[in-house]
């Protein structure tokens, strides 16, 4: 029996990963060419990166002109990933170029472009995914309930950001702080 720790199995896994990476890059090129033709937008200079971890299947970084894909999620169902996630992410780029930041990320403009590029127009993927990290949680309270905030929000609060409860409008304060 061969396992992932076996040298032959490990080599096969690397080959599968390389094939998937090549397929992702090729599919992205095809979808971008289609988008450029359909929407008359300049999509040159975008890099495909396969370094995304955690729960997200794909991500667009506009400032650095990078399209990031989660290879671990893509490996679960490569065909579905290629046909759904790639058009989903390219649609974000097209909408940004055509409408700027003034539209909802998964609003009607995005959905229309996503469908035209062959995607499903769905906001979220259905792949099994694990968080890349577990965040520590801290207890905070307002006037009506307790909140469990992640270390990310707590760090923002400590640097001056203020969060208010949507129900009672009071500021969230650390319990025991």
C-alpha positions in Angstrom: 0.0 0.0 0.0 1.3 3.4 -0.9 0.7 6.4 1.4 1.6 10.1 1.1 4.8 9.4 3.0 5.9 6.9 0.4 8.3 8.5 -2.1 6.4 7.3 -5.2 3.1 8.5 -3.7 4.6 11.9 -2.8 6.0 12.3 -6.3 2.5 11.5 -7.8 1.0 14.1 -5.5 3.5 16.7 -6.6 2.7 15.8 -10.3 -1.1 16.1 -9.6 -0.5 19.5 -7.9 1.6 20.7 -10.9 -1.1 19.6 -13.3 -3.8 21.4 -11.3 -1.7 24.5 -11.1 -1.2 24.5 -14.8 -4.9 23.9 -15.4 -5.8 26.9 -13.1 -3.5 29.2 -14.9 -4.8 28.1 -18.3 -8.4 28.4 -17.3 -7.8 31.8 -15.8 -6.2 32.9 -19.1 -9.2 31.7 -21.1 -11.7 33.3 -18.8 -9.7 36.6 -18.8 -9.6 36.6 -22.6 -13.3 36.0 -22.7 -13.9 38.9 -20.2 -11.6 41.3 -22.1 -13.5 40.5 -25.3 -17.0 40.8 -23.8 -16.4 43.8 -21.6 -13.6 45.7 -23.4 -11.4 45.8 -20.3 -7.6 45.6 -20.0 -6.7 42.4 -18.0 -3.0 42.4 -18.7 -0.5 42.2 -15.9 -2.5 40.0 -13.5 -0.6 37.3 -11.7 -2.1 33.9 -10.7 -0.9 32.8 -7.2 -1.7 29.5 -5.6 -0.9 30.5 -2.0 -4.3 31.1 -0.5 -5.0 29.1 2.7 -8.1 28.7 4.9 -11.7 28.9 4.0 -11.6 31.1 0.9 -11.4 29.3 -2.5 -10.2 32.4 -4.3 -9.3 36.1 -3.8 -8.6 39.1 -5.8 -6.0 41.7 -4.7 -6.5 44.8 -6.7 -3.4 46.8 -5.6 -1.0 44.0 -6.4 -3.0 42.7 -9.4 -3.0 39.2 -8.0 -5.6 36.4 -8.4 -5.1 34.0 -5.5 -6.4 30.4 -5.5 -6.6 27.9 -2.7 -4.9 24.8 -4.1 -6.1 22.5 -1.3 -9.7 23.4 -2.0 -9.2 23.1 -5.8 -7.8 19.6 -5.3 -11.1 18.4 -3.8 -13.0 18.8 -7.1 -10.8 20.3 -9.8 -13.4 20.4 -12.5 -16.0 22.2 -10.3 -13.3 24.6 -9.0 -12.2 25.5 -12.5 -15.7 26.1 -13.8 -17.0 28.1 -10.8 -14.2 29.7 -8.8 -12.2 31.1 -11.8 -15.1 33.0 -13.4 -16.2 34.1 -9.9 -12.8 35.8 -9.3 -12.4 37.2 -12.8 -15.9 38.7 -12.5 -14.7 40.7 -9.5 -11.9 42.2 -11.6 -14.2 43.1 -14.4 -16.7 44.8 -12.1 -13.9 46.7 -10.3 -12.6 48.0 -13.6 -16.0 48.9 -14.9 -17.7 50.2 -11.8 -15.0 50.9 -9.2 -15.6 50.2 -5.5 -19.1 51.7 -5.6 -20.9 48.4 -6.1 -21.7 45.4 -3.8 -19.0 42.7 -4.2 -21.7 40.0 -5.1 -24.4 42.4 -6.3 -26.3 42.3 -9.5 -23.5 43.7 -11.7 -21.1 41.0 -10.4 -23.6 38.2 -10.8 -24.3 39.2 -14.4 -20.6 39.2 -15.3 -20.0 36.0 -13.5 -22.8 34.2 -15.4 -21.6 35.6 -18.7 -18.1 34.2 -18.0 -19.6 30.7 -17.4 -19.8 30.8 -13.6 -22.8 30.0 -11.4 -23.3 33.5 -10.0 -23.2 32.0 -6.5 -21.6 34.0 -3.7 -20.1 31.2 -1.7 -18.5 27.9 -2.6 -19.7 24.5 -1.3 -16.2 22.9 -0.8 -15.1 21.5 2.5 -12.6 23.9 4.0 -10.7 24.3 7.3 -9.6 27.6 8.8 -5.9 28.3 8.3 -5.7 29.3 11.9 -7.7 29.4 15.1 -8.1 32.9 16.5 -8.2 33.6 20.2 -11.5 35.0 21.4 -12.2 37.7 24.1 -15.4 38.5 25.9 -16.9 41.9 25.3 -20.3 43.3 26.3 -22.7 46.2 25.4 -25.9 47.1 27.1 -27.9 44.1 25.9 -25.6 41.1 25.5 -22.1 39.6 25.5 -20.0 39.2 22.5 -17.1 36.9 21.7 -14.6 39.0 19.6 -11.6 37.6 17.8 -8.1 38.8 18.4 -8.3 40.7 15.1 -11.1 42.9 16.3 -9.6 43.3 19.8 -6.4 44.5 18.3 -8.4 47.1 16.3 -10.2 48.2 19.4 -6.9 48.6 21.2 -5.6 50.8 18.4 -8.6 53.1 18.6 -11.4 51.6 16.6 -14.8 51.6 18.3 -17.5 49.0 17.7 -21.1 49.6 18.6 -23.9 47.0 19.1 -26.4 47.2 16.3 -29.3 46.4 18.7 -28.7 48.8 21.6 -26.2 51.2 20.0 -23.8 51.1 23.0 -20.0 50.7 22.7 -18.6 47.2 23.1 -16.3 47.1 26.2 -14.0 44.3 27.4 -15.5 42.2 30.2 -13.3 42.7 33.3 -11.3 45.4 31.5 
